[in-house]
Amino acid sequence: MRKGFSLLTAIIFLVLIATISALSISLSTQAVKQTTDIYLKNQAELLVRSGTEYAVLAMSGHDYNAGCLERINSTYNNMFDINISIMYIGSGLTGVNCVQLGTNIVTAESNRTVIIDTWVSTKQSLSDNGTIPDRIRMHRRSIQKP
C-alpha cells in the first residue's frame, strides 16, 4: 500500500511541475512579444512626429511657382511606410495640383496655412510572412504654418 501511495504522489508532483513549467514558458514568450510590440509602436510614434516635421521642412524649401507640394511618400528601414498628405488653406496659391480647403482668409498671416496628415504603417509583407504579428498603423493630423 505504501509503494502505491508513493507512486501516486510522484505522478501528481510531476504533473504539477509540468503545469508550472508550461505556464512559465507561455508567460516568457508573451513578454517577448509584448516587448517587440511596444518597441514597434514607439518607433511608429516617433516616425509620425518626424514625418510631420519633415513635411514642414520640405514645404519651407519648396518652389510654389512650380506647383504645390501635395504628397510625400517614404519608407524607413524597409519596415515602415510613411505617407504624408498636405492640404492648403489660403488664397493666391499658384499651383495646379493644390488641394485647397478654404480661400476665405481674413488675415494675411493665416494665408498658406497647411493641414498635414501623416500616416505610418508597417509594410504589409512583414505581417504576411509572420515577421510582425499585427500590423501597426499610426495617424497624426496637425495644422502648421510653414
N, C-alpha and C positions, 0 to 999 in steps of 0.2 A: 504494500500500500504506500509505503514511504517513497519508493522509487517512482511510482506513477505520479505522485504529487510533485516531486522534484522535476519530472519531465514536463508536466503541465505548467509549472511556474517558469521554467526555462523558455517554453514556447511563448507564453504571454509576455515575458521580458523581451524576447526577440521581436515580436510584433510591435511592442511599444517603441523600441529603439528604431525600428524600420520606419514607423509612422513619424517619429520626431525627425529622423534624417530626411525623409521625403519633404516634410514641411520646411525644413531648413533650406534645402536646395531650391524649393519653389520660391521662398522669400528672397533668396540671394539673386536669382535670375530676375525677379520682379524689380529689385533695387537697381540692377544694371540697366534694365530697360527704362526705368523712370529717370535715371541719371542721364541717359542718352537723350530722352525726350526733353528734359529741362535744358540741356545744353543746346539742342537744335532750336528750341523755342526762343531762348535768349539770343542766339545768333540771328534768328529771323527778325526779332525786335530791333536789334542794332542795325540790321540791313535796311529796315523800313525807315529808320531815322536818317541813316546815311544816304539813302536814295533820295529822300526829300531835300536834304542839304545839297546833294549833287545836282538836283534839278534847278535849284536856285542859283547855284554857281554856273551851270550851263546857260541859264537864261541871262545872266549878267554879261556873259561874253558873246551872246548870240546877236547876229546882224538881222534886225527886224525888217530891213528893206528887202531881204531875200525871202521873207516869209516868217511865219510864227513857228516857234518850237512847240510841237503838239504832243509828241511821244518820245520816250526814251526807253529802250529795251536793253537789258544787260543780263549777264549771268555772273554768278560768284562761285568760284571754286568748283565749277562743274557740278554744283549741288543745288543751288538756288536760282530761280528765275526772278528777275526784278523788272517790273513793268510800271512805268510812270506815265500818267496821263495829265496833261496840262490844259486847263480851260481859263480863258481870259475874261476879265470884267473891265470894261472901259471902252472908250471911243477912239477913233483915229488909228486903229491897227491896220497896217497896210497889207498884211499877208493874206494870201488867197485861202490858205487852209486854217485860218484862225477859228478856233471854237470859242465864240463869244456868248457869254451867258447874259450879259446886260450892257446896255450902252447909255443908260440914263445916269451918268455920273455927275454929281453936283460940284465936287471939288477936284481940282487938278491933281492933288496929291493922291487921290484914290484911283486915278486913271492907271491902267495897265496892272491892276491887281490880279493875282492868279489864284486859282484853286488847284492844288496839286493832289492827285490821288496816286498813292504808291501801293502797289501790291507786291508782296514777296511770297513765293511758294516754293516748296521743294519740287524738284523735277519729277515728272510722272514716272519716268523709267526707274527711279530709285525705289518708289513704293511698289512698282510692278514686280521687280525682281527680288523684293524682300529685304533690301538693304535698310530701308526705313519702314517700320510697320504702318504708321499712319502718316498721311500727307499733311504737311504743315502749311497753313495759309495765314498771312497777316495783311492787314489793310490799314492805311493811315491817310486821312484827308486833312489838309491844312490850307489855310489862306495865307499867302505870302505876298510881299511887296518886293520884287527884285530890284 
